[in-house]
């Protein structure tokens, strides 16, 4: 009987790709991959450390996994494990703390070696999976294709460079091979992920390698569409805009981190642009690419942010062609520059500012969704909705759309004419 493994992911799309790599390693070791709520012999918590809450969620999931699977081997991997080895004693439920590839005893064990030990020769090694097949086992219809890891920036608040290291690009040939294998297995959307994908190729002395990679992917793939994950404003150049404008299979959707619309705050954050440059970047995309949806990360309550600084951000966002916001309060991270600053914003003020930004986010989402009424969108059918008869998925411009179910539609791209928006989901009918 095969051993069973479950993976739970905390954090970003790069972590989704890392979790798929864990699944591939487990299947290769002969494990059966099961949902997190199921009984498992091994549970891997792929952790995040971008905020205090992410740390807390990672620890909580490890404790919950121990309660639900008292006899299981619990492994904590990912960014929290890497940057907080001293926290090991706070989570005794964890058997292996894979911060830098080391097991709890510091013997340098890899995940593969741990899995091999748990398997104990009870099953023959399994087979290799494509990225798409691994994502399906994690419940994802979209395939998260990692092209890069690490970050060379030094933003004052960000712990990610400490957790992920310097920027490193995967070989183009490996990415093309993974993309082709995923499409052959049924992938119809590939999300290019990483920590700083706009810097793809920079470590090899190739400053504009991302647009070249996307063009080669378009030539290699015949059906799957390509979506860019988060990309920094100074790296959203003319060549990438040309791709979005010219190629239907490059999704008209960008997530461009802002953090603040106030130049004084951006300067203190060590962000390499000013509000005017950001506006020019997203305005150029909005003007050139019909139907594009643009999202932004926004931080509330960065140290020293005054009420006027915050209101400047709100005014900026009201006027900018940004259609949704990922909002989060500033969280001091050990090892970062801002962690030692004494002018942190009181928690109650942060909470109030987050609430203001979330209200603005709702307004912007509703306005953009309402503007889509009557359009035909191409939707990836990702899941069947409770109650039967309906399914939902994401459109090319990243809107959630519900439409009549059809078993043969799951995992396929469907042309859907959309109408009204209800509770953040567009209602539509399949056409063509």
Order of alpha helices (4+ residues) and beta strands (2+ residues): beta-alpha-beta-beta-alpha-beta-alpha-beta-alpha-alpha-beta-beta-alpha-beta-alpha-beta-alpha-beta-alpha-beta-alpha-alpha-beta-alpha-beta-alpha-beta-beta-beta-beta-beta
